[in-house]
Amino acid sequence: MACADLQGRPRCGFNTVSVRGSADTPQSPVEWTKESPVFCTYCINSKVPAAKTCGTCEASLCQQHLARHSGSHTHDLFEPTASLDTRKCSIHMRPLTHYCSKDSTILCHSCLVVGEHRGHEVESLQEASEKKKEKLGNALHKRRLRKERTQNRIKSLQEKIIDTNKKGYTITSRISSFFTDLRGQLEAQERQMVQEVLSQRQMVIDSIHEQIQNLEKKSKDLSEQILYTEELCQMTDPLAVMQQQKFGTSNTSLVEEALRRMSDQPSTKELDDVFISMTLHNNLIKILNKARQKFRIPEASNMVLNADTAGDFVYILGDGKTACKSKLNQLRPEIPEKFYCPQALSSQRFSAGQHAWEVEAGGSGDWMVGVAYPSIERKGHLSYLGINNKSWCLGKWNNKYSVKHNVGETLVDAEPTCDRFVIYLDYDAGQLSFYQLSNPINHLHTFTAIFTEPLHAAFTVEDDAWVRIRS
């Protein structure tokens, strides 16, 4: 008996077997969603999920009906769908079977024969699909690579979080240990200075007590002398008066003698607060010097400018630490080290370790400070700091700060209210940092790089600008 659709029209030439939905009935392996399931067109008595939809027959088939599908090798089979209209040409209502490369449009056979795409370069939908899948495969490969790089970046950032936590813990432990030690030293200094004040106080009080005792003894002696003298003054017998010699026969008045002795007493001692202040000051300086050693920034000592590298319009002061833009040509010798722009390098160079130096910059003109390889260009526009891959700098242009490297420029969010800066170089870690010595200190920028040559401090001055290396 020929298979028919629900309206009784013959759809394909194969005999059908009634399939009922039961536990013994093999179910289709095709996945279908609960929202819009597609069922077999020929399983009338039960809803069996479809395995494929045949565009030629315009019917959906379960696994069993698909196995008995006559001529299925020539039919257009695809994943189950209830929306067959989306797979037909909207003009000719025929299956979409070809692809027009010129118009990027999917076509039916009639479009090729009588439609507007007649004569265009077309290919079968299968061929076009394979080409697109090849492109998608390439795109998929690139996206997988990007995802892998993204995952690696995430992993790197997560590792950085761990390293930052470790570093933060180390620094906070170091700071806590430092302040614990500092508090111990300050408390010891407090006890020492309090004891010094107490000792001085006791010495002054003991001295005063001793003087009081001496004066009380003298006062007692004077009282006896006064009483005896009063008795002499009351005698009426001249001979008796003249014969009394208990306190000697000196012509000096007894009262005058007593007063002289009192005036000869040493002056009263005082608390020496100047000595205490000087002692405290010196001891605090010793403590602070020890503290500086624990958190000392390694300095680039004795850094001076190399006059052989300075351009003709760079004037270097006698100490070798200050450069300014000169209006007069300095007529320096023509040597390979010399810049032809208003720029100079330091004599000192760094190829390892940690270093820091303080600079001051001012004037109405533009300036740049930073570092450069000795192989930096000496002539032309590419010799300027930051306009090449051999230098890194911080500069002030139009009253704004920015950092430059290899032509790339980044504005720095900082007000030019302070002209003093610290440049910190960690050569081994590949970091160059700029700090503004404002209140509080402001971190401006940090470059990260793999340094391949020794580095010199570098300076550029334009118009009326000047820069100074501070000792």
Secondary structure as UniProt FT lines:
FT   STRAND          2..4
FT   TURN            6..7
FT   STRAND          10..15
FT   TURN            23..24
FT   STRAND          52..54
FT   TURN            55..58
FT   STRAND          59..61
FT   HELIX           63..67
FT   TURN            70..74
FT   STRAND          77..78
FT   HELIX           84..87
FT   TURN            90..92
FT   STRAND          98..100
FT   TURN            101..104
FT   STRAND          105..107
FT   HELIX           109..113
FT   TURN            116..119
FT   STRAND          122..124
FT   HELIX           125..234
FT   HELIX           238..243
FT   TURN            246..247
FT   HELIX           254..263
FT   HELIX           273..294
FT   TURN            301..302
FT   HELIX           307..309
FT   TURN            312..313
FT   STRAND          314..316
FT   TURN            318..319
FT   STRAND          322..325
FT   TURN            336..337
FT   STRAND          343..350
FT   STRAND          354..362
FT   STRAND          367..372
FT   TURN            374..375
FT   HELIX           381..383
FT   TURN            385..386
FT   TURN            389..390
FT   STRAND          391..397
FT   TURN            398..399
FT   STRAND          400..405
FT   TURN            406..407
FT   STRAND          408..411
FT   STRAND          420..426
FT   TURN            427..430
FT   STRAND          431..436
FT   STRAND          442..448
FT   STRAND          455..461
FT   TURN            463..464
FT   STRAND          466..470
//
